[in-house]
């Protein structure tokens, strides 16, 4: 099984994300659910996972906030 959108079903993509970051539906502090939101476009077949990761990394390197962890304090 590949990981590209055209090689997977929506359920397979959901499993790929769950396996990569942990159980996305239940976390005692809610952080996994927040992280999983970042990958919803991949799960829905809109954007490849590599593109999401590249955007996140570019924002991290440039100092621009592209994803705010739910674990961060306000």
PDB file of N, CA, C and O in Angstrom:
ATOM      1  N   UNK A   1       0.843  -1.187   0.000  1.00  0.00           N
ATOM      2  CA  UNK A   1       0.000   0.000   0.000  1.00  0.00           C
ATOM      3  C   UNK A   1       0.882   1.242   0.000  1.00  0.00           C
ATOM      4  O   UNK A   1       1.842   1.330   0.766  1.00  0.00           O
ATOM      5  N   UNK A   2       0.558   2.187  -0.852  1.00  0.00           N
ATOM      6  CA  UNK A   2       1.254   3.463  -0.882  1.00  0.00           C
ATOM      7  C   UNK A   2       0.590   4.450   0.062  1.00  0.00           C
ATOM      8  O   UNK A   2      -0.328   4.101   0.805  1.00  0.00           O
ATOM      9  N   UNK A   3       1.063   5.677   0.024  1.00  0.00           N
ATOM     10  CA  UNK A   3       0.449   6.703   0.857  1.00  0.00           C
ATOM     11  C   UNK A   3      -0.133   7.852   0.033  1.00  0.00           C
ATOM     12  O   UNK A   3      -0.768   8.749   0.588  1.00  0.00           O
ATOM     13  N   UNK A   4       0.077   7.836  -1.274  1.00  0.00           N
ATOM     14  CA  UNK A   4      -0.461   8.894  -2.119  1.00  0.00           C
ATOM     15  C   UNK A   4      -1.980   8.800  -2.190  1.00  0.00           C
ATOM     16  O   UNK A   4      -2.549   7.715  -2.064  1.00  0.00           O
ATOM     17  N   UNK A   5      -2.621   9.922  -2.390  1.00  0.00           N
ATOM     18  CA  UNK A   5      -4.075   9.970  -2.429  1.00  0.00           C
ATOM     19  C   UNK A   5      -4.636   9.018  -3.476  1.00  0.00           C
ATOM     20  O   UNK A   5      -5.610   8.313  -3.212  1.00  0.00           O
ATOM     21  N   UNK A   6      -4.035   8.989  -4.657  1.00  0.00           N
ATOM     22  CA  UNK A   6      -4.566   8.133  -5.723  1.00  0.00           C
ATOM     23  C   UNK A   6      -4.281   6.652  -5.495  1.00  0.00           C
ATOM     24  O   UNK A   6      -4.741   5.814  -6.272  1.00  0.00           O
ATOM     25  N   UNK A   7      -3.536   6.314  -4.455  1.00  0.00           N
ATOM     26  CA  UNK A   7      -3.231   4.925  -4.130  1.00  0.00           C
ATOM     27  C   UNK A   7      -3.990   4.414  -2.903  1.00  0.00           C
ATOM     28  O   UNK A   7      -3.843   3.255  -2.516  1.00  0.00           O
ATOM     29  N   UNK A   8      -4.804   5.285  -2.293  1.00  0.00           N
ATOM     30  CA  UNK A   8      -5.450   4.936  -1.035  1.00  0.00           C
ATOM     31  C   UNK A   8      -6.906   5.371  -1.012  1.00  0.00           C
ATOM     32  O   UNK A   8      -7.333   6.251  -1.759  1.00  0.00           O
ATOM     33  N   UNK A   9      -7.645   4.728  -0.133  1.00  0.00           N
ATOM     34  CA  UNK A   9      -9.020   5.154   0.129  1.00  0.00           C
ATOM     35  C   UNK A   9      -8.991   6.118   1.309  1.00  0.00           C
ATOM     36  O   UNK A   9      -7.973   6.257   1.988  1.00  0.00           O
ATOM     37  N   UNK A  10     -10.113   6.775   1.542  1.00  0.00           N
ATOM     38  CA  UNK A  10     -10.200   7.695   2.671  1.00  0.00           C
ATOM     39  C   UNK A  10      -9.927   6.963   3.980  1.00  0.00           C
ATOM     40  O   UNK A  10      -9.217   7.480   4.842  1.00  0.00           O
ATOM     41  N   UNK A  11     -10.476   5.785   4.135  1.00  0.00           N
ATOM     42  CA  UNK A  11     -10.262   5.013   5.371  1.00  0.00           C
ATOM     43  C   UNK A  11      -8.785   4.625   5.529  1.00  0.00           C
ATOM     44  O   UNK A  11      -8.249   4.664   6.636  1.00  0.00           O
ATOM     45  N   UNK A  12      -8.135   4.256   4.434  1.00  0.00           N
ATOM     46  CA  UNK A  12      -6.709   3.933   4.502  1.00  0.00           C
ATOM     47  C   UNK A  12      -5.888   5.155   4.902  1.00  0.00           C
ATOM     48  O   UNK A  12      -4.942   5.042   5.682  1.00  0.00           O
ATOM     49  N   UNK A  13      -6.249   6.331   4.366  1.00  0.00           N
ATOM     50  CA  UNK A  13      -5.534   7.562   4.724  1.00  0.00           C
ATOM     51  C   UNK A  13      -5.738   7.892   6.199  1.00  0.00           C
ATOM     52  O   UNK A  13      -4.808   8.340   6.870  1.00  0.00           O
ATOM     53  N   UNK A  14      -6.953   7.673   6.706  1.00  0.00           N
ATOM     54  CA  UNK A  14      -7.222   7.904   8.127  1.00  0.00           C
ATOM     55  C   UNK A  14      -6.345   6.977   8.981  1.00  0.00           C
ATOM     56  O   UNK A  14      -5.789   7.407   9.992  1.00  0.00           O
ATOM     57  N   UNK A  15      -6.225   5.734   8.581  1.00  0.00           N
ATOM     58  CA  UNK A  15      -5.386   4.778   9.313  1.00  0.00           C
ATOM     59  C   UNK A  15      -3.909   5.168   9.256  1.00  0.00           C
ATOM     60  O   UNK A  15      -3.186   5.021  10.242  1.00  0.00           O
ATOM     61  N   UNK A  16      -3.467   5.663   8.107  1.00  0.00           N
ATOM     62  CA  UNK A  16      -2.072   6.109   7.975  1.00  0.00           C
ATOM     63  C   UNK A  16      -1.792   7.231   8.968  1.00  0.00           C
ATOM     64  O   UNK A  16      -0.770   7.211   9.653  1.00  0.00           O
ATOM     65  N   UNK A  17      -2.692   8.209   9.052  1.00  0.00           N
ATOM     66  CA  UNK A  17      -2.515   9.322   9.984  1.00  0.00           C
ATOM     67  C   UNK A  17      -2.575   8.821  11.424  1.00  0.00           C
ATOM     68  O   UNK A  17      -1.750   9.214  12.249  1.00  0.00           O
ATOM     69  N   UNK A  18      -3.536   7.962  11.732  1.00  0.00           N
ATOM     70  CA  UNK A  18      -3.649   7.429  13.092  1.00  0.00           C
ATOM     71  C   UNK A  18      -2.386   6.692  13.510  1.00  0.00           C
ATOM     72  O   UNK A  18      -1.906   6.859  14.632  1.00  0.00           O
ATOM     73  N   UNK A  19      -1.851   5.881  12.613  1.00  0.00           N
ATOM     74  CA  UNK A  19      -0.637   5.128  12.930  1.00  0.00           C
ATOM     75  C   UNK A  19       0.565   6.056  13.092  1.00  0.00           C
ATOM     76  O   UNK A  19       1.454   5.790  13.901  1.00  0.00           O
ATOM     77  N   UNK A  20       0.590   7.129  12.332  1.00  0.00           N
ATOM     78  CA  UNK A  20       1.728   8.046  12.383  1.00  0.00           C
ATOM     79  C   UNK A  20       1.731   8.908  13.642  1.00  0.00           C
ATOM     80  O   UNK A  20       2.792   9.157  14.214  1.00  0.00           O
ATOM     81  N   UNK A  21       0.563   9.363  14.080  1.00  0.00           N
ATOM     82  CA  UNK A  21       0.529  10.290  15.216  1.00  0.00           C
ATOM     83  C   UNK A  21      -0.164   9.731  16.438  1.00  0.00           C
ATOM     84  O   UNK A  21      -0.216  10.395  17.473  1.00  0.00           O
ATOM     85  N   UNK A  22      -0.693   8.537  16.347  1.00  0.00           N
ATOM     86  CA  UNK A  22      -1.394   7.950  17.481  1.00  0.00           C
ATOM     87  C   UNK A  22      -2.888   8.008  17.278  1.00  0.00           C
ATOM     88  O   UNK A  22      -3.357   8.450  16.229  1.00  0.00           O
ATOM     89  N   UNK A  23      -3.621   7.579  18.244  1.00  0.00           N
ATOM     90  CA  UNK A  23      -5.074   7.541  18.171  1.00  0.00           C
ATOM     91  C   UNK A  23      -5.625   8.957  18.073  1.00  0.00           C
ATOM     92  O   UNK A  23      -5.554   9.725  19.033  1.00  0.00           O
ATOM     93  N   UNK A  24      -6.174   9.300  16.908  1.00  0.00           N
ATOM     94  CA  UNK A  24      -6.625  10.680  16.697  1.00  0.00           C
ATOM     95  C   UNK A  24      -7.996  10.944  17.290  1.00  0.00           C
ATOM     96  O   UNK A  24      -8.404  12.101  17.396  1.00  0.00           O
ATOM     97  N   UNK A  25      -8.708   9.917  17.674  1.00  0.00           N
ATOM     98  CA  UNK A  25     -10.056  10.150  18.178  1.00  0.00           C
ATOM     99  C   UNK A  25     -10.112  10.282  19.686  1.00  0.00           C
ATOM    100  O   UNK A  25     -11.120  10.754  20.212  1.00  0.00           O
ATOM    101  N   UNK A  26      -9.094   9.891  20.388  1.00  0.00           N
ATOM    102  CA  UNK A  26      -9.163   9.988  21.834  1.00  0.00           C
ATOM    103  C   UNK A  26      -7.808  10.252  22.449  1.00  0.00           C
ATOM    104  O   UNK A  26      -6.886   9.445  22.332  1.00  0.00           O
ATOM    105  N   UNK A  27      -7.704  11.369  23.093  1.00  0.00           N
ATOM    106  CA  UNK A  27      -6.473  11.725  23.784  1.00  0.00           C
ATOM    107  C   UNK A  27      -6.867  12.487  25.035  1.00  0.00           C
ATOM    108  O   UNK A  27      -7.751  13.343  24.999  1.00  0.00           O
ATOM    109  N   UNK A  28      -6.215  12.177  26.130  1.00  0.00           N
ATOM    110  CA  UNK A  28      -6.618  12.774  27.394  1.00  0.00           C
ATOM    111  C   UNK A  28      -6.460  14.287  27.389  1.00  0.00           C
ATOM    112  O   UNK A  28      -7.228  14.978  28.057  1.00  0.00           O
ATOM    113  N   UNK A  29      -5.491  14.820  26.658  1.00  0.00           N
ATOM    114  CA  UNK A  29      -5.303  16.270  26.652  1.00  0.00           C
ATOM    115  C   UNK A  29      -5.781  16.928  25.363  1.00  0.00           C
ATOM    116  O   UNK A  29      -5.702  18.149  25.226  1.00  0.00           O
ATOM    117  N   UNK A  30      -6.270  16.144  24.428  1.00  0.00           N
ATOM    118  CA  UNK A  30      -6.831  16.704  23.207  1.00  0.00           C
ATOM    119  C   UNK A  30      -5.831  17.068  22.137  1.00  0.00           C
ATOM    120  O   UNK A  30      -6.234  17.523  21.066  1.00  0.00           O
ATOM    121  N   UNK A  31      -4.547  16.890  22.375  1.00  0.00           N
ATOM    122  CA  UNK A  31      -3.544  17.313  21.396  1.00  0.00           C
ATOM    123  C   UNK A  31      -3.562  16.488  20.122  1.00  0.00           C
ATOM    124  O   UNK A  31      -3.339  17.028  19.039  1.00  0.00           O
ATOM    125  N   UNK A  32      -3.821  15.196  20.225  1.00  0.00           N
ATOM    126  CA  UNK A  32      -3.844  14.370  19.017  1.00  0.00           C
ATOM    127  C   UNK A  32      -4.955  14.821  18.085  1.00  0.00           C
ATOM    128  O   UNK A  32      -4.776  14.844  16.867  1.00  0.00           O
ATOM    129  N   UNK A  33      -6.088  15.176  18.644  1.00  0.00           N
ATOM    130  CA  UNK A  33      -7.182  15.659  17.801  1.00  0.00           C
ATOM    131  C   UNK A  33      -6.772  16.951  17.100  1.00  0.00           C
ATOM    132  O   UNK A  33      -7.098  17.138  15.927  1.00  0.00           O
ATOM    133  N   UNK A  34      -6.068  17.841  17.786  1.00  0.00           N
ATOM    134  CA  UNK A  34      -5.601  19.080  17.176  1.00  0.00           C
ATOM    135  C   UNK A  34      -4.597  18.825  16.078  1.00  0.00           C
ATOM    136  O   UNK A  34      -4.635  19.469  15.029  1.00  0.00           O
ATOM    137  N   UNK A  35      -3.705  17.892  16.315  1.00  0.00           N
ATOM    138  CA  UNK A  35      -2.715  17.541  15.303  1.00  0.00           C
ATOM    139  C   UNK A  35      -3.387  16.877  14.109  1.00  0.00           C
ATOM    140  O   UNK A  35      -3.005  17.119  12.964  1.00  0.00           O
ATOM    141  N   UNK A  36      -4.369  16.057  14.367  1.00  0.00           N
ATOM    142  CA  UNK A  36      -5.072  15.376  13.286  1.00  0.00           C
ATOM    143  C   UNK A  36      -5.783  16.367  12.371  1.00  0.00           C
ATOM    144  O   UNK A  36      -5.900  16.119  11.171  1.00  0.00           O
ATOM    145  N   UNK A  37      -6.258  17.482  12.915  1.00  0.00           N
ATOM    146  CA  UNK A  37      -6.912  18.498  12.090  1.00  0.00           C
ATOM    147  C   UNK A  37      -5.992  18.986  10.989  1.00  0.00           C
ATOM    148  O   UNK A  37      -6.447  19.315   9.893  1.00  0.00           O
ATOM    149  N   UNK A  38      -4.709  19.034  11.272  1.00  0.00           N
ATOM    150  CA  UNK A  38      -3.730  19.476  10.284  1.00  0.00           C
ATOM    151  C   UNK A  38      -3.738  18.546   9.069  1.00  0.00           C
ATOM    152  O   UNK A  38      -3.423  18.975   7.959  1.00  0.00           O
ATOM    153  N   UNK A  39      -4.090  17.292   9.269  1.00  0.00           N
ATOM    154  CA  UNK A  39      -4.045  16.297   8.202  1.00  0.00           C
ATOM    155  C   UNK A  39      -5.413  15.989   7.593  1.00  0.00           C
ATOM    156  O   UNK A  39      -5.530  15.056   6.799  1.00  0.00           O
ATOM    157  N   UNK A  40      -6.440  16.747   7.945  1.00  0.00           N
ATOM    158  CA  UNK A  40      -7.775  16.495   7.400  1.00  0.00           C
ATOM    159  C   UNK A  40      -7.812  16.615   5.876  1.00  0.00           C
ATOM    160  O   UNK A  40      -8.506  15.837   5.221  1.00  0.00           O
ATOM    161  N   UNK A  41      -7.076  17.577   5.294  1.00  0.00           N
ATOM    162  CA  UNK A  41      -7.055  17.702   3.835  1.00  0.00           C
ATOM    163  C   UNK A  41      -6.499  16.446   3.181  1.00  0.00           C
ATOM    164  O   UNK A  41      -6.964  16.046   2.114  1.00  0.00           O
ATOM    165  N   UNK A  42      -5.517  15.825   3.806  1.00  0.00           N
ATOM    166  CA  UNK A  42      -4.975  14.567   3.280  1.00  0.00           C
ATOM    167  C   UNK A  42      -6.011  13.458   3.395  1.00  0.00           C
ATOM    168  O   UNK A  42      -6.260  12.732   2.433  1.00  0.00           O
ATOM    169  N   UNK A  43      -6.606  13.329   4.559  1.00  0.00           N
ATOM    170  CA  UNK A  43      -7.605  12.285   4.773  1.00  0.00           C
ATOM    171  C   UNK A  43      -8.760  12.448   3.791  1.00  0.00           C
ATOM    172  O   UNK A  43      -9.286  11.461   3.277  1.00  0.00           O
ATOM    173  N   UNK A  44      -9.153  13.690   3.530  1.00  0.00           N
ATOM    174  CA  UNK A  44     -10.259  13.971   2.602  1.00  0.00           C
ATOM    175  C   UNK A  44      -9.846  13.906   1.137  1.00  0.00           C
ATOM    176  O   UNK A  44     -10.689  14.059   0.253  1.00  0.00           O
ATOM    177  N   UNK A  45      -8.566  13.683   0.867  1.00  0.00           N
ATOM    178  CA  UNK A  45      -8.100  13.547  -0.510  1.00  0.00           C
ATOM    179  C   UNK A  45      -7.866  14.855  -1.225  1.00  0.00           C
ATOM    180  O   UNK A  45      -7.850  14.890  -2.456  1.00  0.00           O
ATOM    181  N   UNK A  46      -7.682  15.943  -0.476  1.00  0.00           N
ATOM    182  CA  UNK A  46      -7.493  17.266  -1.088  1.00  0.00           C
ATOM    183  C   UNK A  46      -6.032  17.640  -1.288  1.00  0.00           C
ATOM    184  O   UNK A  46      -5.695  18.303  -2.269  1.00  0.00           O
ATOM    185  N   UNK A  47      -5.161  17.223  -0.373  1.00  0.00           N
ATOM    186  CA  UNK A  47      -3.734  17.575  -0.439  1.00  0.00           C
ATOM    187  C   UNK A  47      -2.913  16.389   0.010  1.00  0.00           C
ATOM    188  O   UNK A  47      -3.308  15.655   0.916  1.00  0.00           O
ATOM    189  N   UNK A  48      -1.763  16.200  -0.630  1.00  0.00           N
ATOM    190  CA  UNK A  48      -0.862  15.115  -0.244  1.00  0.00           C
ATOM    191  C   UNK A  48      -0.228  15.418   1.106  1.00  0.00           C
ATOM    192  O   UNK A  48      -0.039  16.576   1.478  1.00  0.00           O
ATOM    193  N   UNK A  49       0.088  14.378   1.813  1.00  0.00           N
ATOM    194  CA  UNK A  49       0.662  14.514   3.151  1.00  0.00           C
ATOM    195  C   UNK A  49       2.006  15.247   3.104  1.00  0.00           C
ATOM    196  O   UNK A  49       2.332  16.005   4.017  1.00  0.00           O
ATOM    197  N   UNK A  50       2.773  15.024   2.057  1.00  0.00           N
ATOM    198  CA  UNK A  50       4.075  15.704   1.950  1.00  0.00           C
ATOM    199  C   UNK A  50       3.903  17.216   1.842  1.00  0.00           C
ATOM    200  O   UNK A  50       4.707  17.972   2.386  1.00  0.00           O
ATOM    201  N   UNK A  51       2.849  17.665   1.136  1.00  0.00           N
ATOM    202  CA  UNK A  51       2.592  19.093   0.994  1.00  0.00           C
ATOM    203  C   UNK A  51       2.201  19.722   2.332  1.00  0.00           C
ATOM    204  O   UNK A  51       2.623  20.835   2.647  1.00  0.00           O
ATOM    205  N   UNK A  52       1.405  19.015   3.105  1.00  0.00           N
ATOM    206  CA  UNK A  52       1.022  19.508   4.431  1.00  0.00           C
ATOM    207  C   UNK A  52       2.249  19.608   5.322  1.00  0.00           C
ATOM    208  O   UNK A  52       2.438  20.602   6.023  1.00  0.00           O
ATOM    209  N   UNK A  53       3.084  18.570   5.294  1.00  0.00           N
ATOM    210  CA  UNK A  53       4.302  18.585   6.110  1.00  0.00           C
ATOM    211  C   UNK A  53       5.260  19.691   5.676  1.00  0.00           C
ATOM    212  O   UNK A  53       5.884  20.336   6.520  1.00  0.00           O
ATOM    213  N   UNK A  54       5.382  19.914   4.372  1.00  0.00           N
ATOM    214  CA  UNK A  54       6.274  20.968   3.878  1.00  0.00           C
ATOM    215  C   UNK A  54       5.767  22.347   4.311  1.00  0.00           C
ATOM    216  O   UNK A  54       6.561  23.208   4.688  1.00  0.00           O
ATOM    217  N   UNK A  55       4.464  22.556   4.259  1.00  0.00           N
ATOM    218  CA  UNK A  55       3.898  23.834   4.686  1.00  0.00           C
ATOM    219  C   UNK A  55       4.131  24.058   6.176  1.00  0.00           C
ATOM    220  O   UNK A  55       4.487  25.159   6.596  1.00  0.00           O
ATOM    221  N   UNK A  56       3.931  23.024   6.960  1.00  0.00           N
ATOM    222  CA  UNK A  56       4.162  23.126   8.401  1.00  0.00           C
ATOM    223  C   UNK A  56       5.627  23.446   8.678  1.00  0.00           C
ATOM    224  O   UNK A  56       5.935  24.327   9.480  1.00  0.00           O
ATOM    225  N   UNK A  57       6.518  22.734   8.019  1.00  0.00           N
ATOM    226  CA  UNK A  57       7.957  22.937   8.241  1.00  0.00           C
ATOM    227  C   UNK A  57       8.386  24.331   7.801  1.00  0.00           C
ATOM    228  O   UNK A  57       9.183  24.975   8.484  1.00  0.00           O
ATOM    229  N   UNK A  58       7.873  24.803   6.674  1.00  0.00           N
ATOM    230  CA  UNK A  58       8.224  26.138   6.193  1.00  0.00           C
ATOM    231  C   UNK A  58       7.778  27.199   7.188  1.00  0.00           C
ATOM    232  O   UNK A  58       8.510  28.158   7.436  1.00  0.00           O
ATOM    233  N   UNK A  59       6.609  27.046   7.753  1.00  0.00           N
ATOM    234  CA  UNK A  59       6.130  27.993   8.753  1.00  0.00           C
ATOM    235  C   UNK A  59       6.954  27.938  10.017  1.00  0.00           C
ATOM    236  O   UNK A  59       7.211  28.965  10.644  1.00  0.00           O
ATOM    237  N   UNK A  60       7.367  26.744  10.393  1.00  0.00           N
ATOM    238  CA  UNK A  60       8.183  26.569  11.590  1.00  0.00           C
ATOM    239  C   UNK A  60       9.549  27.228  11.402  1.00  0.00           C
ATOM    240  O   UNK A  60      10.032  27.924  12.296  1.00  0.00           O
ATOM    241  N   UNK A  61      10.169  27.012  10.245  1.00  0.00           N
ATOM    242  CA  UNK A  61      11.498  27.566   9.970  1.00  0.00           C
ATOM    243  C   UNK A  61      11.438  29.084   9.863  1.00  0.00           C
ATOM    244  O   UNK A  61      12.327  29.773  10.362  1.00  0.00           O
ATOM    245  N   UNK A  62      10.386  29.619   9.209  1.00  0.00           N
ATOM    246  CA  UNK A  62      10.294  31.068   9.016  1.00  0.00           C
ATOM    247  C   UNK A  62       9.792  31.787  10.261  1.00  0.00           C
ATOM    248  O   UNK A  62       9.878  33.011  10.354  1.00  0.00           O
ATOM    249  N   UNK A  63       9.272  31.032  11.207  1.00  0.00           N
ATOM    250  CA  UNK A  63       8.743  31.634  12.420  1.00  0.00           C
ATOM    251  C   UNK A  63       7.281  32.009  12.318  1.00  0.00           C
ATOM    252  O   UNK A  63       6.702  32.522  13.275  1.00  0.00           O
ATOM    253  N   UNK A  64       6.674  31.757  11.158  1.00  0.00           N
ATOM    254  CA  UNK A  64       5.251  32.022  11.000  1.00  0.00           C
ATOM    255  C   UNK A  64       4.474  30.852  11.570  1.00  0.00           C
ATOM    256  O   UNK A  64       4.838  29.692  11.375  1.00  0.00           O
ATOM    257  N   UNK A  65       3.423  31.164  12.261  1.00  0.00           N
ATOM    258  CA  UNK A  65       2.621  30.115  12.879  1.00  0.00           C
ATOM    259  C   UNK A  65       1.629  29.565  11.872  1.00  0.00           C
ATOM    260  O   UNK A  65       0.691  30.264  11.488  1.00  0.00           O
ATOM    261  N   UNK A  66       1.818  28.307  11.430  1.00  0.00           N
ATOM    262  CA  UNK A  66       0.882  27.683  10.509  1.00  0.00           C
ATOM    263  C   UNK A  66      -0.012  26.691  11.222  1.00  0.00           C
ATOM    264  O   UNK A  66      -1.074  26.336  10.710  1.00  0.00           O
ATOM    265  N   UNK A  67       0.395  26.240  12.389  1.00  0.00           N
ATOM    266  CA  UNK A  67      -0.399  25.294  13.163  1.00  0.00           C
ATOM    267  C   UNK A  67      -0.085  25.545  14.631  1.00  0.00           C
ATOM    268  O   UNK A  67       1.070  25.513  15.055  1.00  0.00           O
ATOM    269  N   UNK A  68      -1.132  25.794  15.386  1.00  0.00           N
ATOM    270  CA  UNK A  68      -0.948  26.061  16.820  1.00  0.00           C
ATOM    271  C   UNK A  68      -1.399  24.848  17.577  1.00  0.00           C
ATOM    272  O   UNK A  68      -2.562  24.450  17.503  1.00  0.00           O
ATOM    273  N   UNK A  69      -0.495  24.267  18.295  1.00  0.00           N
ATOM    274  CA  UNK A  69      -0.808  23.095  19.100  1.00  0.00           C
ATOM    275  C   UNK A  69      -1.805  23.445  20.183  1.00  0.00           C
ATOM    276  O   UNK A  69      -1.729  24.517  20.784  1.00  0.00           O
ATOM    277  N   UNK A  70      -2.728  22.552  20.431  1.00  0.00           N
ATOM    278  CA  UNK A  70      -3.688  22.783  21.495  1.00  0.00           C
ATOM    279  C   UNK A  70      -3.012  22.697  22.865  1.00  0.00           C
ATOM    280  O   UNK A  70      -3.595  23.089  23.876  1.00  0.00           O
ATOM    281  N   UNK A  71      -1.803  22.193  22.893  1.00  0.00           N
ATOM    282  CA  UNK A  71      -1.072  22.076  24.152  1.00  0.00           C
ATOM    283  C   UNK A  71      -0.431  23.398  24.564  1.00  0.00           C
ATOM    284  O   UNK A  71      -0.049  23.572  25.721  1.00  0.00           O
ATOM    285  N   UNK A  72      -0.312  24.334  23.612  1.00  0.00           N
ATOM    286  CA  UNK A  72       0.299  25.616  23.924  1.00  0.00           C
ATOM    287  C   UNK A  72      -0.636  26.435  24.787  1.00  0.00           C
ATOM    288  O   UNK A  72      -1.851  26.417  24.591  1.00  0.00           O
ATOM    289  N   UNK A  73      -0.086  27.131  25.715  1.00  0.00           N
ATOM    290  CA  UNK A  73      -0.894  27.984  26.593  1.00  0.00           C
ATOM    291  C   UNK A  73      -1.178  29.297  25.892  1.00  0.00           C
ATOM    292  O   UNK A  73      -0.345  29.791  25.133  1.00  0.00           O
ATOM    293  N   UNK A  74      -2.351  29.866  26.142  1.00  0.00           N
ATOM    294  CA  UNK A  74      -2.719  31.164  25.544  1.00  0.00           C
ATOM    295  C   UNK A  74      -1.941  32.284  26.159  1.00  0.00           C
ATOM    296  O   UNK A  74      -2.121  33.441  25.779  1.00  0.00           O
TER     297      UNK A  74
END
